[in-house]
């Protein structure tokens, strides 16, 4: 099925209602959609037909999708669900409304060094987390770096490149080729250091406005970057050395993602605070992007060049980034040593120049070591999380890169699942990247209702409830016509919950009694007015299985959410609103279920 045959309004898996097409890539079409169960916006990626029709590829896509759903980090997009429905193979992720870095660049905007340091730092943290979990992106380019509504970075589509992209480099899309590492051209598999290379090429373009080693064909692009450092450009500013080292053509000279994040943070700390990039709501036209508080500068036309400057001018002119990071005496990391300098290069170096370069690198590396030990790490006040859900807290903490750890579940009058205590306490000072441990509410203790209340008299059911510490009332105004014997219990309600299995201690339940058959209906229940146009009557779901509930709600044009959203369940214990209630079509019911 192609995107042209998938239209807004269509519902996948009885849950995801497509609202609009965001864009079509080489392998997937991406839609904004509404999750009708959880009432939130999501992004749905749909495999194009040439991929969806391939059984092996479809299976691998779904396996990878399930695996990456376990990746959780403030700078990685969250994967919610995946599956297939009537030939449509899909992946559901969080919806990010801020647009992509590609949108910024297509609008001919460049980033300041401070902005690029921040964007690169957040993206590198996301890469480092994924790499630590064993995942490689393999296809990182500006479209894969996306902003959320608050302007924070998310790296998207982790793990999918190995499934969807061709094995031969020459067959890759140009948008991918422009950023792949040189070793990929020789047939090496995608790896973590290749992701670092791609990110640094993206930062280079974000600062200068042009792609390093670009071309109009695959051969031009790939041949240009082999054995070639990034060009030097004044727009790189203080990030020149960082970007050049991360995009070294020899992977042994590159930093890993964690070290790149540290270097970018260190460089960013020496710069003025960056102006925020305005979010591009709903991935609209790139022109919606603006730089807040600063003039928008369209990049000047530049012709990149890797031709070295005259030897005799080097003592007076600043060195290129490629020259600075290749000093052999100092390494950025034990695992990523710079390759040795050639004899011809050494012979041209003046002793004074070599000494200055060495001292500069020692200062940089020393500063980095101090950062890693916590001396220069930014500290922030710990926010108050009490009363928030885990999801709400994660959003609050992401701004300062704090990590949330869930501890115990405790008895509390707070809503179940919300935070009731935290360590460190609100207002404390904590290093960026520090851990905050929280305890969650498990609600108040509950009492299990006795079985067999239905069919008993008011007095007998009231006594049975009193035996377990619960109260009951049998108002005559609540009685209903029924084929059951007069004055026997036909249902039990606890507020809006019908036939609950548990209740809070000392709660008062309402017992609905039978008034017997209605003379107006010849011995059935009371006649009711048909629902108005656009409305439906809620069916009785209590006691039904998952399959029965799905069938009943499809017929009634309704949706539901349960108290067991991520685990299989057996039958419905109670529902809200109760059976017989008239609601709007496509409303959502809340079900309490038995696992």
C-alpha positions in Angstrom: 0.0 0.0 0.0 1.4 3.4 -1.0 1.0 6.7 1.0 -1.4 7.8 -1.8 -3.8 5.1 -0.7 -3.5 6.0 3.0 -5.6 9.1 3.7 -6.2 11.4 6.7 -8.9 10.0 8.9 -7.9 6.4 8.3 -7.4 4.4 11.6 -4.7 1.8 12.0 -5.0 -1.0 14.4 -8.3 0.5 15.7 -6.2 3.1 17.5 -4.1 5.5 15.4 -6.1 8.0 13.3 -3.9 9.6 10.7 -4.4 13.3 10.4 -1.9 14.6 7.8 1.1 13.5 5.8 4.3 15.0 7.1 6.7 13.8 4.4 7.8 10.8 2.3 11.4 9.5 2.5 13.2 6.8 0.6 11.7 4.0 2.6 8.9 5.4 4.7 6.0 7.9 4.7 5.5 9.8 8.0 2.1 10.9 9.2 1.0 13.0 12.2 -1.7 10.9 13.9 -3.9 10.9 17.0 -3.7 8.0 19.4 -7.4 7.5 20.2 -6.6 5.4 23.2 -4.3 7.8 25.0 -5.6 11.0 23.4 -2.2 12.3 22.3 -0.5 13.2 19.0 2.0 10.7 17.7 4.1 10.2 14.5 3.4 7.1 12.5 6.0 5.9 10.0 4.6 3.6 7.3 6.8 1.4 5.2 6.5 2.1 1.4 5.1 -0.8 -0.6 8.4 -2.1 -2.0 9.5 -2.7 1.6 6.2 -3.7 3.1 5.7 -6.5 0.5 9.1 -8.0 1.4 8.4 -10.5 4.2 11.9 -10.8 5.5 12.5 -7.1 5.5 9.1 -6.5 7.2 10.0 -8.9 9.9 13.3 -7.3 10.5 11.7 -3.9 10.6 9.3 -5.0 13.3 12.1 -6.7 15.3 14.2 -3.6 15.3 11.3 -1.4 16.1 10.5 -3.5 19.2 14.2 -3.4 20.2 14.6 0.3 20.0 11.4 0.9 22.0 13.6 0.1 25.0 15.8 3.1 24.3 14.9 5.9 26.7 16.9 9.2 26.8 16.0 12.9 26.8 17.7 13.3 23.4 16.4 10.2 21.6 12.9 9.9 20.2 10.6 7.6 22.1 9.1 4.6 20.2 5.7 3.7 21.4 4.4 0.9 19.2 4.8 -1.0 15.9 2.8 -3.5 13.9 0.9 -4.1 10.7 -2.7 -3.7 9.8 -4.2 -4.7 6.4 -0.9 -4.7 4.7 0.3 -1.4 6.3 3.5 -1.9 8.3 3.9 1.0 10.8 6.0 2.3 13.6 4.6 4.8 16.2 6.8 7.3 17.9 6.4 10.5 19.9 5.3 13.5 17.8 8.0 16.2 17.7 6.5 19.5 16.5 9.6 21.7 16.3 10.8 20.7 12.8 14.2 19.3 11.9 17.7 20.7 11.5 17.2 20.1 7.7 14.4 22.7 7.8 16.8 25.2 9.3 19.5 24.6 6.7 17.0 24.5 3.8 15.9 28.0 4.9 19.5 29.1 4.4 20.0 29.7 8.1 23.3 29.0 9.8 23.9 28.5 13.5 26.2 30.5 15.7 29.1 28.5 17.3 27.1 28.7 20.6 24.0 27.3 19.0 25.9 24.6 17.2 27.7 23.6 20.4 24.3 23.2 22.1 22.7 21.3 19.3 25.8 19.0 18.9 26.0 18.5 22.6 22.5 17.2 22.9 22.7 15.1 19.8 26.0 13.6 21.0 24.5 12.7 24.3 21.7 10.9 22.5 24.2 9.0 20.4 26.3 8.1 23.4 23.2 6.6 25.2 22.2 4.5 22.1 25.8 3.4 21.5 26.1 2.2 25.1 22.9 0.2 24.6 24.4 -1.5 21.5 22.6 0.5 18.8 24.2 2.3 15.8 22.3 4.9 13.7 24.2 4.4 10.5 22.3 7.0 8.5 22.6 10.3 10.5 21.9 13.5 8.5 20.1 16.8 9.3 16.6 15.4 8.8 17.3 12.9 11.6 18.0 15.7 14.1 14.6 17.0 15.2 13.4 19.6 17.7 10.6 19.1 20.2 8.1 21.8 21.0 10.6 23.4 23.5 13.5 23.4 21.1 15.4 20.5 22.5 17.1 17.9 20.3 15.9 14.4 19.6 17.8 12.0 17.3 15.2 9.9 15.4 15.2 6.6 13.5 17.8 4.7 15.4 18.4 1.2 14.1 16.4 1.5 11.0 19.2 2.2 8.5 20.5 -1.3 8.8 17.1 -2.6 7.9 15.9 -0.3 5.2 19.0 1.1 3.4 20.8 -0.8 0.6 24.0 -2.6 1.5 26.0 -1.0 -1.3 27.2 2.5 -0.5 26.8 3.7 -4.1 23.1 3.0 -3.9 22.5 5.1 -0.8 20.5 8.3 -1.2 22.7 11.4 -1.6 21.3 12.9 1.6 22.9 10.0 3.4 26.1 9.8 1.4 26.9 13.4 2.2 27.5 12.5 5.8 28.8 8.9 5.9 32.2 8.2 7.2 35.0 7.5 4.7 35.5 3.9 5.9 32.0 3.1 4.8 33.1 3.7 1.2 35.6 0.8 1.6 32.9 -1.6 2.7 33.1 -1.2 6.5 29.8 -1.7 8.4 28.2 1.3 10.2 29.6 1.8 13.6 29.5 4.3 16.5 32.5 6.3 15.3 30.9 6.6 11.9 27.9 8.2 13.7 30.3 10.7 15.3 31.8 11.5 11.9 28.3 12.2 10.5 27.3 14.4 13.4 30.5 16.5 13.0 29.8 16.9 9.2 26.3 18.1 10.1 27.7 20.6 12.6 30.2 21.8 9.9 27.3 22.5 7.5 25.2 24.1 10.2 28.0 26.6 10.9 29.2 27.3 7.3 26.1 26.8 5.2 27.6 24.2 2.9 28.3 20.5 2.9 32.0 19.4 3.2 33.2 17.2 0.3 29.9 17.6 -1.6 29.2 16.6 -5.2 26.4 15.8 -7.6 27.1 12.1 -7.9 27.9 9.3 -5.4 31.4 9.0 -6.8 32.1 12.7 -6.4 30.9 12.7 -2.8 32.6 9.5 -1.6 36.0 10.2 -3.4 36.2 13.7 -2.0 36.2 12.7 1.7 38.7 9.8 1.6 42.0 10.8 3.1 40.7 14.4 3.3 40.2 16.4 6.5 37.4 18.9 6.8 38.1 22.2 5.1 39.0 25.1 7.4 36.4 27.9 7.6 36.3 31.1 9.8 32.6 30.4 10.5 33.6 27.3 12.6 35.1 29.7 15.3 36.1 28.0 18.5 34.5 24.7 17.3 37.0 24.3 14.5 39.2 21.8 16.4 36.3 19.9 17.9 34.5 19.4 14.6 37.7 18.5 12.7 38.7 15.9 15.3 35.3 14.3 15.3 35.3 14.1 11.5 38.8 12.8 11.2 39.1 10.6 8.1 41.0 8.0 10.2 38.5 6.6 12.8 41.4 6.0 15.2 41.8 9.7 15.5 38.1 10.4 16.3 36.4 10.9 19.6 33.6 8.7 20.8 30.2 10.3 21.2 30.5 10.8 25.0 33.8 12.6 24.6 32.4 14.7 21.8 29.6 15.8 24.0 32.1 16.8 26.7 34.2 18.7 24.3 31.2 20.6 22.9 30.0 21.4 26.4 33.5 22.7 27.3 33.6 24.8 24.1 30.0 26.1 24.7 30.8 27.1 28.2 33.4 29.6 26.8 30.9 31.2 24.5 28.1 33.6 25.2 24.7 31.9 25.9 23.2 30.9 22.6 20.0 32.5 21.3 17.2 30.0 21.2 16.0 28.6 17.9 12.3 29.1 17.5 10.4 25.8 17.0 8.9 25.2 13.6 5.4 24.0 14.7 4.1 21.0 12.9 7.0 20.7 10.5 5.7 23.5 8.4 7.6 25.5 5.8 11.2 26.1 6.7 10.6 29.8 6.6 8.9 29.5 9.9 12.3 29.1 11.6 13.8 32.3 13.1 16.7 33.0 15.4 15.4 34.7 18.5 17.1 37.9 19.6 19.5 38.0 16.8 19.4 38.9 13.1 18.9 36.0 10.7 22.0 35.6 8.5 21.8 33.9 5.2 25.2 32.1 4.6 27.4 33.7 2.1 28.4 31.7 -0.9 31.6 29.9 -0.1 33.8 27.6 -2.1 35.3 25.0 0.2 39.0 24.4 -0.3 41.4 22.0 1.2 44.5 23.5 -0.6 47.1 24.1 2.1 48.3 27.6 2.7 51.9 28.5 1.7 54.5 27.0 4.0 56.3 30.3 4.6 53.1 31.9 5.8 52.2 29.3 8.4 54.0 30.9 11.3 52.0 34.1 10.9 48.6 32.6 9.7 46.5 30.4 12.0 46.6 26.7 11.4 43.7 24.8 10.0 41.7 22.5 12.3 43.1 19.5 10.5 46.7 20.6 11.3 45.9 21.3 15.0 44.3 18.0 15.9 46.9 15.8 14.3 49.7 16.5 16.8 51.1 13.0 17.7 52.4 13.8 21.2 48.9 14.3 22.9 45.9 12.1 22.6 42.3 13.1 23.4 41.4 9.6 24.6 43.4 6.4 25.1 41.2 4.5 22.6 41.3 7.2 19.9 44.9 8.1 19.3 45.8 10.5 16.5 47.9 9.0 13.6 51.6 9.8 13.6 52.6 12.9 11.7 54.5 12.4 8.4 58.2 13.3 8.2 57.5 16.0 5.6 55.0 17.7 7.9 57.5 17.6 10.8 60.2 19.1 8.7 58.1 22.1 7.9 57.0 22.8 11.5 58.9 25.5 13.2 60.0 24.5 16.8 58.1 27.5 18.2 55.0 26.6 16.3 55.1 23.0 17.5 55.7 24.1 21.1 52.7 26.5 21.0 50.4 23.8 19.5 51.5 21.3 22.1 50.8 23.7 25.0 47.4 24.6 23.6 46.4 20.9 23.3 47.6 20.2 26.8 45.4 23.0 28.2 42.4 21.7 26.2 42.9 18.1 27.4 43.6 19.2 30.9 40.4 21.2 30.9 38.5 18.2 29.6 39.9 16.0 32.4 38.8 18.6 34.9 35.3 18.6 33.3 35.1 14.8 33.5 36.0 15.0 37.2 33.2 17.4 37.9 35.2 20.6 38.4 33.5 22.6 35.7 30.3 20.7 35.4 27.2 22.9 35.5 25.0 22.6 38.6 21.3 23.2 38.7 18.6 23.4 41.4 16.6 20.2 41.8 13.0 20.9 40.7 10.0 19.9 42.7 8.5 16.7 41.3 6.0 15.9 44.1 2.6 15.1 42.6 3.8 14.7 39.1 3.7 11.5 37.0 6.9 9.9 35.8 6.3 11.2 32.2 5.8 14.7 33.4 8.9 14.6 35.6 11.1 13.3 32.7 10.1 16.3 30.7 10.9 18.7 33.5 14.3 17.0 34.1 15.4 16.8 30.5 16.3 20.5 30.4 19.1 20.0 33.0 19.9 16.5 31.8 19.0 14.9 35.1 18.3 11.2 35.2 15.1 9.9 36.9 15.2 6.6 38.8 12.1 5.1 40.2 12.5 3.6 43.7 9.7 2.1 45.8 5.9 2.2 45.5 4.4 3.3 48.8 0.9 3.7 50.2 -0.4 7.3 49.7 -3.5 9.3 49.2 -1.7 10.8 46.1 -3.0 9.6 42.7 -1.6 6.1 41.9 1.7 6.4 39.9 2.4 10.0 41.0 5.6 11.0 42.9 5.2 11.2 46.7 8.9 11.7 47.7 12.2 12.5 46.0 16.0 12.4 46.7 17.7 14.9 46.6 15.1 17.3 48.0 13.6 20.1 45.8 15.8 23.1 45.8 19.0 21.1 46.3 22.0 21.7 44.0 22.9 18.8 41.7 25.4 18.4 38.8 24.0 18.3 35.3 23.5 14.6 34.5 22.9 13.7 38.1 20.4 11.2 39.3 17.1 11.9 41.2 15.4 9.0 42.8 11.6 9.1 43.4 9.0 7.0 45.2 5.6 6.5 43.6 2.1 6.3 45.1 0.6 2.9 45.2 -2.7 4.5 46.3 -4.6 3.8 49.5 -5.3 0.2 50.7 -8.3 -1.3 49.0 -11.0 -3.8 50.1 -12.1 -6.6 47.8 -15.8 -6.8 47.4 -17.4 -10.1 48.3 -18.7 -12.3 45.5 -22.3 -13.1 44.8 -23.9 -9.7 45.6 -25.9 -9.7 42.4 -29.3 -11.4 43.0 -29.2 -10.8 46.8 -31.7 -8.6 48.6 -30.7 -5.2 49.8 -30.4 -6.4 53.4 -28.3 -9.4 52.6 -26.0 -7.5 50.3 -25.6 -4.7 52.8 -24.6 -7.2 55.5 -22.1 -8.9 53.2 -20.4 -5.5 52.5 -20.5 -4.6 56.2 -18.6 -7.8 57.0 -15.6 -6.4 55.0 -15.8 -2.8 56.3 -17.9 -1.3 53.5 -21.2 0.6 53.6 -24.2 0.4 51.2 -27.3 2.2 50.3 -30.3 1.0 48.3 -32.1 4.2 47.1 -35.5 3.6 45.5 -34.8 6.3 43.0 -32.0 4.2 41.5 -34.1 1.1 41.0 -34.5 -0.1 37.4 -37.0 -2.2 35.5 -35.5 -5.7 35.1 -36.5 -9.3 34.5 -34.8 -10.1 37.8 -36.9 -10.6 40.9 -38.2 -7.4 42.5 -35.9 -5.8 45.2 -32.9 -7.9 44.3 -29.5 -6.4 43.4 -28.9 -6.1 39.7 -25.7 -4.0 39.9 -23.3 -2.3 42.3 -21.8 1.2 41.7 -19.0 3.0 43.3 -19.2 6.6 42.0 -19.1 6.2 38.2 -17.6 2.6 38.4 -20.1 -0.1 37.8 -19.6 -3.5 39.5 -16.2 -2.7 40.9 -14.0 -5.5 42.3 -12.4 -3.3 45.0 -13.2 -0.1 46.9 -11.5 2.1 49.5 -12.0 1.2 53.1 -15.3 2.4 54.5 -16.6 3.5 51.1 -20.3 3.7 50.5 -21.5 1.7 47.6 -24.9 2.1 45.8 -26.9 -1.1 45.3 -29.2 -0.9 42.2 -32.4 -2.9 42.8 -34.8 -4.4 40.4 -38.3 -3.0 40.0 -39.4 -6.0 38.1 -40.6 -6.1 34.5 -42.0 -3.0 33.0 -45.7 -3.2 31.9 -44.8 -0.8 29.0 -42.4 -3.3 27.5 -44.2 -6.6 28.2 -41.7 -7.9 30.7 -38.3 -6.5 29.6 -36.5 -3.4 30.7 -37.7 0.2 30.4 -37.9 1.6 26.8 -35.3 4.2 26.0 -35.0 7.0 23.6 -32.7 6.3 20.6 -29.4 8.3 20.7 -29.3 11.5 18.8 -27.3 11.8 15.6 -23.6 11.6 16.3 -24.2 9.8 19.6 -24.1 6.2 20.7 -25.2 4.2 23.7 -22.4 2.6 25.7 -22.6 -1.2 25.7 -22.2 -3.4 28.7 -18.6 -4.7 28.7 -18.3 -6.2 32.2 -17.2 -9.8 32.0 -16.2 -9.6 28.3 -12.8 -10.7 27.0 -10.3 -8.6 25.0 -11.6 -9.9 21.7 -15.2 -9.4 22.7 -14.6 -5.9 23.9 -12.8 -5.0 20.6 -15.7 -6.3 18.6 -18.3 -4.6 20.7 -16.6 -1.2 20.6 -15.9 -1.4 16.9 -19.6 -2.0 16.3 -20.4 0.9 18.7 -17.8 3.2 17.1 -16.1 3.7 20.5 -12.6 3.4 21.9 -11.2 2.4 25.3 -8.2 2.6 27.6 -7.5 0.1 30.4 -5.6 0.1 33.6 -3.3 -2.5 32.0 -2.1 -0.7 28.8 1.1 -2.7 28.4 0.1 -6.2 29.5 -2.4 -8.8 28.3 -5.7 -9.0 30.3 -8.5 -11.5 30.5 -11.9 -9.8 31.3 -13.4 -6.4 32.1 -14.2 -5.9 35.8 -15.8 -2.5 35.6 -16.3 0.3 33.1 -16.8 4.1 33.0 -19.2 5.5 31.8 -21.6 2.7 32.8 -23.6 0.7 30.2 -26.5 2.6 28.8 -24.9 6.0 29.0 -25.3 8.1 25.8 -21.9 9.5 24.6 -20.5 11.0 21.4 -19.2 8.7 18.7 -15.5 7.9 19.0 -15.5 8.6 22.7 -13.1 6.7 24.9 -14.2 4.4 27.8 -12.1 3.6 30.8 -11.9 -0.1 31.7 -10.7 -1.8 34.9 -9.5 -5.3 33.8 -8.4 -8.5 35.3 -4.9 -9.7 34.1 
